[in-house]
Amino acid sequence: MKVLFIGGTGFISTAVSRMAIERGMELYLLNRGIRSTEIPGAHQLTGDIHNPESMRNALKDMKFDVVVDWIAFTPEDIERDLAVFRGRTKQFVFISSASAYQKPPANYIISESTPLENPYWDYSRNKIASEDLLMKAYREEDFPVTIVRPSFTYNTYLPVAIGGFGCYTLADRMLKGKSIIVHGDGTSLWVNTHAEDFANGFLGLLGNEKAIGQAFHITSDEVLSWNQIYQTIADALGVEARIVHIPSDFIVKVIPEMTGGLFGDKTWSAVFDNSKIKSFVPEFQATIPFNVGIRRALDWFAADEKRRRIDENVNQDMDRIIQAYHQGNFDRSEY
């Protein structure tokens, strides 16, 4: 099967790319060649998806059984993909987001029939609009789209609500005995999915004719509270988690930029019904529990000092929130 990944070297897609090669897929990666990640066995196409001439030079007259766009975020990106890949592929897979599901949720159990509505986060609304555009193309011109909505999927980073994305800042704070923030009282429910588990389900959809015109999420069945998530990270580091519980609405008053990630996603309990992906990909089963996956992530950081990047902006934001909370710079009657 001849497969094109637009991107393919990101946090989630790297694990998927490697597994695709292991399964014998003829994999092409189209990106700008900026990331140093190497995928042995993949064919590298260097081009800028945002530059039509660069795209033409990279793709020439190539056609594919499957095209997956890992880096489409807006309807404009989808319009571009439709223009480029009409007639070039038997299946086009759009990577959407589980954050597109209804917020606040009417039911914490989420299935693919849960409404798509997110008034808090532009990122999610753009994903919803992109899905709408692709499904319109499917209905009106039989464009062969499949939509996949990952939730919080991790591999070589720490999947936390507050503490920095793609950096070592939270672990560094824990190791130094500094306070960390858990939103709310930490009892809301959440699902973290290891990228290798996601890859098992995802690859089963590629070339699957029954998946055309369908949407799926692919997550672990392991459900943890946010308290348990942060405590599991602390246990893996061998330290005590000095947790400060702070209401989400207070956090976003101090740092408004956190509104999308919290109220648009992680504030609410989210438990996913994976019946649909299991019915289309019977071999799919998430097998990497969080206490194992997080140790793998920490081992990855430990293997190279250069990976242990500390984001001082994250540190400053966390210290600012904690200081404001302890100083009582809010109306306690609201909480």
N, C-alpha and C positions, 0 to 999 in steps of 0.2 A: 504494500500500500504506500503510495507516494503522498507524503504529508508536508505541508508548509506551516511552520509556526512563525507568525509575525511577532517578534520578541523571542521568547523561548529561553532566556537566560536570567529571568527574574527570580524572586523568592520562591514562588510556587512552580513556575514553568521549568526551571532547571531540573527539578526532580522528575517532572513529567517527560522532559526531553530525554533524559538519561534512560528512563524506563522504556520509552518508545524505541530507542536504539536497541536495548536488550531484547525487545520483543520482535525485532527484525523489520521494523518499519523503515522505509526510505525517507529519512527526515531531512528537510531543508529548513534552515534558520535564516530569516530575513531580519536584519537589524543594522544599526549603524556601525557595528564593530567596536563600540566604546567599552563595553564590559569585558573584563579579562577572563570571565568564565569560559572554559573550553568544554565542549561536548564531543568527546571522541566518537567518530563514526558519523557525525552529522555533516551535511553539506552547508557551507557558509555562503550566504548571498548578502553582499554588503550594499545597502541602499537605505534611503530615508523615506519612510512611508508617507511623510508629509510633503515630499517633493515629487511631483508626477514624473519628471524627466529621470530622476534617480530611480524611481520604481520601474519605469520602462526599461532602463538599462540593466537593472538587476534581474527582472523576471523574463525579459525578452518574450518569447511565445510559449513559455512553459504553462502546462496545465497540471492540476493536482486532483487526487481523490478527495483530499480533505485540506481545507485551509482553516487555521485557528488564529484569530486575532487576540493576542493577550494584552494589547496596549490601546484598544479603542475605548474612549471614555465619553464621547459626545456624539450627538446625531450627525454632526459634520464629519466625524471620523467614519461613521457608518455610510454616509452618502459617498464618501471616497471609496470605501471598500466595495460597495455595490457597483460603482463605476469600473473598478479594476477587475473584480472577480466574477462578474456575470459571464457565464459560459466557460469559465476557467476551472471550476471545481464542482464535484458531485455533492459536497457537503461543506457548509461554512459554519464554523462554531464561534459564537460570540461569548466572551467571558464577561458576564454581567456581575452582579453582587447580591448576596443575600440581604444586604442592607436596604435593598429596594423593597423588601416586604414591609407591610403596613406598620407604621410607627405613630402612636403607641399601638401595640398589637391587641387585637380583640381577643386573641387566644395565644398563649405562649407556645403551644404546639403548632409548628409551622409546616405546612405542606406546600406543594407547588400551586395549589389553588388559593392560597392566602393572597388577598389583594396586594397590589403593588402601589404603595403610597408612602412618601416620606417628606413631610413638610419641613424637616430640620436640616437637610443636607443636600447641597447642590450636586455633589458627586453622585448620590443615589438617584436624584431626579433625572440627571443626565443619562444614567444607565437605563432607567425606565423608558425615557424617550427613545433611546437607541433600540431597546427591545421592540417598542411599538413600531418603529420604522422598519425593522427587519421582518416582523410578523406581517406587516402590510405588504412587503415585497413577496413574502411567502404566499399570501392569499391571492395577490393580484397577478403575480408572474411566476409562481412556483419556484421562487428562489430557495435553495435547499438549506435552510438555516436550522441550527440547533443552538439553544441557549443554555448556558451553564452558569449557575449562581453560587460561587464559592462563599462560604462564611469565613471565619477567622482561621486561615490555613497557614501553618508555620513550618519552618524547617531549620534554618540557621538564624533565627532571631527569636526574641522573647515575646510571645503573644499576650500582651497586657493592655489594659485600657489606658492606663496612665503610667508613663515611665520611658517613653521614647520608642519609636518604630525603627527597626534595623540597626540599633546601636546597643551598647553594653551598659548604658547609664543606670538602669534599674539594678542590675546585678552589682555594679560598682557601689551603689548606695547601700545595698544590703550588706555587702562585704565590709563596708566602713561603719556599719551600725547606724546609718542615717535613717530617718523616718521616710516611709513611702506612703503613697495615697491609694486607698481603695474607695471607689465611689459608693455612695449610699452606705448601707450597713453591711455590704459584702455578701448578702444572702441571695441576691438575684442569680439566676441560673444561666450558664453559658456553655458553649461547645467549642473547643479548640480541636482542629483536625490536622494531623501530620500530612505534609505534602506527599509523602509516599503512599499513604492511604488514599488521598484524593486522586493521585495518579492512577491507582488501580481501577477506580470507578470511571474516571474520565476517559482513559484509553479504550475502555469497553464500549464507549459511545461512538468512537471514530470509525467510520465506515459502516455504521449500523443504520440501515435504511429506516428502521422503525423509529429512530430518534429524530428524523426530519420533521420539523414543525413542532417540536416538543421543547419544554424547558425543564431543567433539573437542578436541584441542589445536591451536593455530595459532601457529607460531613460524617464525623464520628458519631457513634451512638452513646459515647461516654459524656455524661452531664456532670458538671462541677459548678459549685458556687464560686464567685470571685474570690472569696476568702480562701477557698481550697486551692485555687489557681496560684495565688501569690504565696501561700504557704508551701505548696509543692515546689515552687522555684527556690524558696528559702531553704527547704530541706535538702534539695539537690546541691545547693551551695554550702550546706553545713552550717548555716547561721540562723539566728532568730529573725523573724520578720517583724519589724517595728511598724505596724500598720496604724495609720491614722484614717479613720472613717470620716469622710466629708461628703455632704449631700451634693448630688450632681448639679443642682441648680445654683448652689454656692460656687462650685468650681467654675462654671461657665460665666458667672458674674465677674470673677477675677480674671479669667482667661477666656474671653468670648470665642476665640478660635477653636476651642474644644467642643463647642456646641454640636457640630456635625458628628464627631466621633462618639460622643456620649448620648445625646438625645436622639441622634439619627441612627444609633446602633446599640451601644453597649450598656446603656442604662437599663434596658428592658430585658427581662428573661427571654431566652430564645432556645427552644429545644426543637430539633428538626426530625420530621417524619421522613425516613429514607426509603420508604416502601417503593417509591417509583423507580429510583435508580437501581434498586435491587431487583425489580421486576424486569428491567431492560438489560441489566448486567448482572446475571445471577451469581457470578463469581465474586462480586464486590462484597468486601467485608473490611471494616476498619479494624486493624489488629494492633496498632501502636498506641498504648495508653499514654496519657499525658506525663505521668511520672517517668516513663521511659523516653519519650520524645524530647522532653525538656533537658534530660541529661545528655542526650545526643547534641542538642543545640549548645549547651554549655561546654561540652567537649570540643566542639568546633571552635568556639571562642578561645578556649584554653590552648589550642594547638598553634596559635599564631598571635603574638601580641598586637600585631597591626590590625587584627580584627576587632580588638576590644576598644572600639571607638567610644569616647565619652562626649556626649552632646551637652555642652554647658548651657545652652538655651533651655533644654529639658530640665536640667538641675535648677536653673533659676526660676523657671515656672513652678516647679514643685515646691521649692522653698518659699516662693511668694504666696502660693495658695495656703500652705501650712501655717505660715506666719500670720496671714490675714485671719485664718480660722481661729488660731489660738488667741489672737488679740481681740476676737469678738467683733470684727468689723462687718457685722451683718445683723439683721433683725432676727433674733432667735425665735420669735413668735412665728416666723415663716416655716420653721422646721419642727 
